[in-house]
């Protein structure tokens, strides 16, 4: 049987996601990719941390799963609009093809953000494994590697955006969560779309509060 290629789907808020037939999983919530990224990662992650830690710069973010690049792009916009320096470290062992990421419609979701549209493709096209500034306030390092192999830096905010525990159970094991936890600065925030009981249990056992 030939390999089934990733394909673009449209989620409930009108924004795209990428569906992988081989594992029957999409990169974002079917209820709304754009909405999920803003609500889960920007509001409960970046905004919540910033509200408690104003004046602590730069903000260091680690993302598990660069994927479509949506979280990184929205974070870049936040950094520019708030003029707050962000150091963004993200990993992705299987980057999307140019054909896929150039067809994604995230830059069409909010007409007030058209000034930042060009940065979306630049995020995808930039070299892997080399950290560099993309704007005055956003420095990013993309690594084509796995959570098991990556070397982590001190982190203020973790965007844990891996595939679901049913599809990638190894990424949700306590040993890898502990690897991330040991890199987190005092007062750091760990945020994920997943609300599974075993994840909360593991995070609590590591000393993190859950909500």
N, C-alpha and C positions, 0 to 999 in steps of 0.2 A: 504494500500500500504506500502510495506517495505521501510525502509530508504535506500537511495542510498549512498553508501560509497564514500569518496574522492578517486580520481584516479590520477595517474601521466600522464601528457601530455608532449609533446615535443614542444617547441616554435621555432620560426624561426631561432634563432641563434644556435640551437642544444641543448640548455640547457633545463632542465625540469622545469615544474611548477606543481602545484596541482590544479585540477579542482573539484569544488563542484557542483554536479548535482542538489542538492536541491535548490540552488539559481542561478544556471547557471552562475557561476563566477569562475575565476581562481585567484591564488595568485599573479601572475605576468602578465606582458604584453605578449600577444601572439606573439608580434614581437620580443621578446627576453628577457627572464627573467634575464639572466646574464648581458646582455647589459644594461637593464633598471636599475639594481641595481648600476652598476658602473657609468653610465651617470647621473642618477637623484640624487642618495643619496651620492655616494662617491665624484663625481666631483663637482656637484652644491651644495652639502651640506658640507661634511667634508673638502674637498680640498679648497673650496671657503672661508669657515670660517677661516681655518688655514692660508691662504694667508694674511688675514687681521689681524690676531691675534697671530702672532708668539710670543712665549714666555709665553703665558697664559696657564698654565697647572695646573691640568689635564683638558682635554677636557671632558665636561659632555654632554652626548648624551641621549636623550629620544626617544624611538621608539614605535610608536603605531602599534602593529601587528608584533610579532616575526615571526609568520608564518613558513616558510621553514628554517629560520635561515640564509638565504643568506646575508642579510644586516649586521647582526652581525658578521658573519664569515669574510666577506670582510673588515669590520672595524677593526677586530682583526689583520688581516694581515697588514693593513695599519699602525696600532699602532706599531707592531713589526718591520716592515721595516723602519719606520721613528723614532723609539725609542722615541715615544711620548706617555705619559700616557693617557689612556682613561677610563672614568667611564661610563659604558653603562647600562642604565635602560630600560627594555623592558617589555611590557605586552602582554599576549595572553590568552584569556579565554578558548580557545579550542585547546590545543596542538595537533600536529600531532602524529599519532601512530608510533611506532618504525619501523613497516613494511614499512611505507611510507618514513620516513626521511632517512632510511638506503638505500633506492633505488634511491635517488636523485643523479644526476650526476654532481653537481656543482664542485666537486673536480677534475673532469676530464677535465674541460674546459681550463685550462692553466697549461701546464706541468712545467712551471717555479715556480709554487706554491705548488708542491707536499710536500714540507717540512711542510706545514701547514695543510695537509689533515686530520690528526687525530683530529684536533681541531673542525672540523665540527660536528662530532658525539658527542664529549665531550660537545659542546654547548647544544645539545639536551638532553643529558643524565644527565647533572648537575641538582642538586636539584632546585626546584622552591621556590620562596619567600625568598631566602637566598643569599645575595650578597657576592661574593668572587672573588679573583684574579684567572684568568685562565692562564695568562702568566705574565711575568714581567711588561708588559705595558698595559694589558687589564683586567680590573675588571668589572664583570657583575652581575647584579641582574635581574633575570627573575621573573615576577610575574604572576600567573595565576588569572588574575582579569580583570576588564573592565576599560575603560577610565573614566566612571562615578564614580567608586569606588576607583581608585588608588590615593595614596598620592604622589604628585609630589615633586621632588627636584629641586633646581636651575639648569637651563639647558642652555647650549650654542648652541646646535644644536638639532632640532626636526626632526626626520624621521617620517613623517605622512604617513604611509603605510597601512591604513585601506582599506577595500573593497570600491568599488565605491559609490558615493552618492545615486545612484539609488538602491543599494543593502543594504546599511547601512546608511540611511539618518540621523539617530539620531547622528551618530558620527561626522557629518559635520555641526551640528547646531552651531550657534554663541556662545551659552552658554558654550559648551565644548571647542571650540576654545579659548574662553576667559580664561577658566581654564588653558589651556596650556600657553597662552600668559602671564598670571600673574606669571608663573614659569620661564619665559625666562630672562636670564641675559641681561644687556645692550649690544647691538650689536649682539645678538643671531640670528641664522638663522633657518627659518622654511622652510622645503623642502618637496614637495609631487609630485607624478606623475600626479596629477589631475590639470587641467588648467581651470576648470569650472568657469564661470563668477561670480556665487554667492559666490564661495570660495574666489576669489580675492576681491570681494566687502566686505565680512566679515573681511578679513585680513586687508584691508585698513581702515575699520571702527575702528579696534583695534589699529591702529597706525603702522602697518607693511607695508613696501614697497613691491610691487610685481614686478616680472619681467618675 
